[in-house]
């Protein structure tokens, strides 16, 4: 689940319907009534490439970087930032 200030994306890999695995909810907050009131939106189904296996793509990218000596999309610096964010989230 990824939550932003304009929408929320939900990926549910175990959902039996392949067309409903990736959904976008454009929820909002109504502030006109004097107090914030959540307004729930219907889910929008988002298309994505279901044929590509994420782990296979990740491993292939790693092998390609090893072969070509190219910089990876995410490096150790990025991994450290993610780890620090996860530690802080766990503490809160």
N, C-alpha and C positions, 0 to 999 in steps of 0.2 A: 504494500500500500504506500502510495506517495501522496501527501497532502500539501496543497498549495493554497494561496489566498484566493484563487479563482475556481479551483476544481480539485477533485480527488480521483486518482487513478488506482484501480484495484486489479491485480493479476491473481487469478485463482487457478493454479495449474491443475488442481484436482477436479475442477468443474466438469461434469460429464459432457456438456455441450461445448464443442470446440469453438463455436462462434461466440460464446459468452465468457471466455476465459479472461479477456482484457476489457474492462469496462471503465468508462469515465463518467463521473458524477459532477455536474456543475452546480453544486449546492451554493446557497448564498445566505446572507444575513439581511433581514428587513429591519431597518433602524427607524422607520417612519412612525412607528406606534409608540415612541417614547422609550422603549426598551428593545434590546436586540432580540429578534425572533428568527430562529433558523427556518429556512425555506428549502425543503428537500427537492431535488430534481430527479427525474427519471434517469436511469442508466443509459448511456450511449455505448454501443458495442464498437470497439476499435479494432480494425483489421491489423494483423501482424503476420509475419512470415512464419507459419507453423511448421514448414518443412525444415527450417534450419534449427539444429539442436544447439542451444546456447553453450553447453559444455564443450561440444565438438568444435564450435567456432572459437571459443576461448583457447582451447589447446592448439588449434591450427594457427591462431595468431601468435601464440608463444613460439611454436616451431618456426613460423615464418620470420619472426624477429631474430631467433637464434641463427637461422640460415643467412639472412641478409644483414645482420647486425644493425637492424633498424631499431629506433626507440619504440617501446610498446605504447599503446594508447594510455595505459595506466602504469605508473612506475612505483618504485619503493616510496617515494615522497607522497604520492597519492594514497598508497596503502596505509602509511603512517597517519595521515590526516583522517582517514576513515576509522582506523582503530582508535584514535584519540576521541573522535566523536562518539563512537560506541561506548567507550569507557565512561565518558561524561554522561551519556544517556542512562547508562546503568546506575551511576551514582545518584542521578536525580530521581 
